[in-house]
């Protein structure tokens, strides 16, 4: 078999045949590599979720129904964890960057299968359905929570 | 204004610094981009051997420069886009550009290969130009949408702009309303002797996704809770759906006016997927599908064009029916079949016998020369594109971002489904371009805008 036969692609091991197979193989390599990247991403996400003490239990959600003077997007959905703090402090679970919100403003806790909101001695108070709360107050879905000029709705 | 500029430059410089450190460098993306480059190199090698005398390889039959042009150009464009993304969106998804790049390189190679056969030697260069423009617009989109707020805030404007563009083409479409010729909504801009054509419906898709995402994210709670509650917000859902249904109805009517049935299907499909994700209520989808079925039956009754499409599909192989009616469909199937498992080899088939081999029937052309294995890989690439899009949606926290990612991904998924099913005679054939692969400027550019938006969405939520 001489060189020209090889290039001609007549035989099963012709040069053109090899090129043809190589093209299809490359397309599958692209797929394989991208699946590999996707797998790495998933593993990384799983690893983050498995760090002890970092496991997040979500017991409900807050929907922003009035962002007031803040830049929080309307309708954004925030997770409620068993202990959720709301305030101006950057360490709060829900950070509200507003002058009328205290550093540690309010806390939502999950006890006895229900959510409780308490004010942490804030300057302007915490309101549930328009009423200022004085002690730990149980809330149910669709109740309105107001902190400063931002209003949230509880949902499951 | 001046201060904002300084800040932006500062950020760009910091990112560029990180780029030099290699810390946040998008290595994965660069590595993945090597594969389309290899694909194009081998394709050009094979093409140049086939196009010259295949008997002997010697110095005279070395690959001519023209065949390398589009391939080299696309490699350079992808690398430049990769570098630009390192500066503008260093944390964005690293697989989107390589997937789109691989698909676009298939498109450029197929245009280069098919061009001479359909009498347009510079088809490959033209497609390269579209892809380069698309990549530039993709990077510009990533840069401009740093804050997605303005997209959301002007949602009605976007919808009206999209519909307005299509309305312009409606005028010429109405003139040929009662003929059975497939009518494309082409906007011709006189440009010397050449003339530039542009399909506004490609942009309509994106505009409608933005509108639906904006509207549904604002009314998400009412949609989901309307069944249960009679509170302050539990008004009848129809009232909240009003503007949405009006937009959808106007869009569908216009599209039927310009006779892009595939596009009507696409827009309705993306509306359904977004409505489902927003409301999480399968009943909405079921109701919409029933309405759609009624609408489709009515459309088949009214428009002879739609009826003709279905008839052609049913009787493609029937010699008793008007000869040559199903010519395109039959030739497309023969193309697929003659490809076999590994295809005839690039440049060794004769796919241009099928009408529209470079546009609507690009999948059949690809299938003939790359075979079943190649078509499966192509479908795999589209699946991965959809997978990445949906995982961006799953990671998004903001409902607007989530819905937008779902809608944009649905555009790719439905388009691929409609045209591949059409080529394989599973569905009536409608002229929807296969994303990135089919020859055509508007479609390639619109698809790169979608990639740009998805890149931005993937960065803003992780």
Interface residues (C-beta under 8 A of the other chain):
Chain A: X3 X4 X7 X8 X9 X15 X16 X17 X19 X20 X21 X22 X23 X24 X26 X27 X28 X29 X30 X31 X33 X34 X35 X37 X38 X41 X63 X73 X74 X75 X76 X77 X142 X153 X155
Chain B: X28 X31 X32 X35 X36 X38 X39 X42 X43 X45 X46 X49 X50 X54 X55 X56 X57 X94 X95 X98 X99 X102 X149 X217 X218 X220 X221 X225 X229 X231 X342 X343 X345 X346 X348 X370 X371 X373 X374 X377 X378 X380 X381 X384 X387 X388 X391 X397 X398 X399 X400
